[in-house]
């Protein structure tokens, strides 16, 4: 059983779902243009394992009202919003779980909070962090008359981004669900990922971190994710065979895997505590 409510931030309402639990709460952050519906199977599974769970739609996404200034193209703005959400809900030492821009936002949040205020971070295929990684990124653009429809881009892009191990029926459902997005929001999110540069801040992270990448990720190459992991000295890194860009939607036993990953955080946390001055 869980609760769903609207919380007010800066005069706008944000849609938040919560599941109670006796273990630390997992704050789940979705991908670009999408919403908390991406965790529709994972959240109940985590709750069954005893975790508290919070799934929020970022401003302008899903059932949340837009930010006062319109679409956001700065992932660090979202990170600060998540910090405020943690405070508003009174979460004690939550885990942060995010995918794509959600993974980048989770890492960004961890640079802002002391390590003893977080139980750990699980970042899946983070799509920001390294900035433009070369030349300036292109300006965000919507479709024109000569391009495929935005729905087709989302649908076929999602199909391609799913891993080889994902049954065709499941990939089809994931793609159909993703087609609900608002492209004015999505293009701003993607621009935010292309300009999100927190390389200098990653050394501040003192909580346990696990960074994972799907071997078949079409959008964020595993080699790029490894570069992100290398910038967090104590981060564990893992490549998931047969998995693409949306592990929490592609992997049927994702909640159980998350449980195993964070159980490994316990000795890592002890080592980090011992290394603290």
C-alpha positions, 0 to 999 in steps of 0.5 A, a space after each residue: 500500500 502506498 500514498 500519492 500526493 501533490 507537494 507545493 514547491 515555489 507555488 507549483 505542485 509536484 506529484 510524489 508517491 511514497 511507500 513505507 518501509 523499515 529500511 532506508 528510503 530509496 529516492 527514485 529519479 526518472 529519465 529525460 522527458 519521462 516520469 515516475 511511472 518508469 518505476 511502476 514495477 520496481 517501487 512495489 518490489 523495493 517496498 516488499 523488500 522492506 525499503 521505503 520508496 519515494 518516486 517523484 515526477 520532476 517539475 514539468 514531467 508526468 503529473 507534476 506542474 511545470 517549473 515557474 520559469 518553464 522547461 528546465 535545461 540545467 540538471 543541477 537545478 533538478 539536483 537542488 530540487 531533489 535536495 529540497 524534496 529530501 528535506 521536505 519529506 524528512 528522509 533520513 539517509 536515503 538511497 538515491 537511485 537514478 537512470 540517465 539524467 536521473 543517474 546524473 542528478 543522483 550523483 549531483 545530489 551526492 556532491 551537495 550532501 554530506 556522506 552521513 546524510 545518504 546511504 548510497 547512490 546507484 546511478 544507471 547509465 548517467 547521461 550528464 556529468 562530463 559536460 559537452 565533452 568537446 565542442 559546444 552542444 547543439 541548441 535544443 530544437 523541436 521537430 520540423 516538417 522534414 523530420 520524423 515525428 517526435 513520437 516516432 523518434 521516441 518509439 524507435 529510439 526506445 526500441 533500439 535502446 533496450 538491451 538484447 536480453 529484453 523480450 520484444 513484447 516488453 520492449 514494445 511496452 516500454 516504448 509505448 509508455 515512453 511515448 507519453 512524454 512532452 517534447 518541450 520538456 525532453 529537449 530541455 532535459 537532453 540539453 541539460 545532459 549535454 551541458 551538465 559538468 560536475 567533474 570537479 565536484 565528484 570528489 566531494 562524494 563520500 557516501 558509497 556509490 555504484 555506477 552501472 551501464 547497460 552493455 547494449 546502451 544505445 544512448 550512453 556508451 559504456 565507455 563514457 559511463 566508465 569515465 564517470 565512474 573513474 572520477 569517483 575514487 571509491 565507486 564500484 562500476 559494473 557492465 550489465 550484459 544484455 541490458 540497454 538504457 533502461 535497466 529498471 524497466 528492462 530487468 524483471 528482478 531489478 528490486 532484488 538486484 538493487 538489494 544485493 548492490 546496496 548490501 555491498 555498500 555496508 563494508 564500503 561504508 565502513 571503509 569510507 568511515 575509517 578513511 574520514 579525517 
